[in-house]
Amino acid sequence: MMCVICRQSETEPGTTTVTLTRNKLTFVVRDVPARVCPNCGEAYIEEEAATRLLATAEQLAQSGAQVDVREYLAA
């Protein structure tokens, strides 16, 4: 897909780091599969991965966690 930010390059398979914050929770996940623009670095995460990350973040927020850092593990 063409990068919607810079409109200069096609995205390529890669990984990215996702940081989610909500109230006192900061949730960081490394090595998330994504399509990455080689020109500007913008990353586009697949819907399945985004859904999993948001569900995990919701569980962490409900548990009262404040900081969680982990690597992405494929289902």
Long-range contacts (C-beta under 8 A, 24 or more apart in sequence): 1-35, 1-44, 3-37, 3-39, 3-40, 3-42, 4-42, 5-37, 5-40, 5-42, 6-37, 6-39, 6-40, 6-42, 8-37, 8-39, 8-40, 9-37, 9-38, 9-39, 9-40, 11-35, 11-36, 11-37, 11-38, 11-42, 11-44, 12-36, 12-37, 12-38, 14-43, 15-72, 16-43, 16-45, 18-45, 18-53, 20-53, 20-54, 20-57, 22-57, 22-61, 23-61, 24-66, 25-57, 25-60, 25-61, 25-65, 25-66, 25-67, 25-68, 26-66, 26-67, 26-68, 27-53, 27-56, 27-57, 27-60, 27-65, 27-67, 27-68, 28-68, 28-69, 28-70, 29-53, 29-69, 29-70, 29-71, 29-72, 30-69, 30-70, 30-71, 30-72, 31-71, 31-72, 32-72, 33-72, 33-74, 48-75
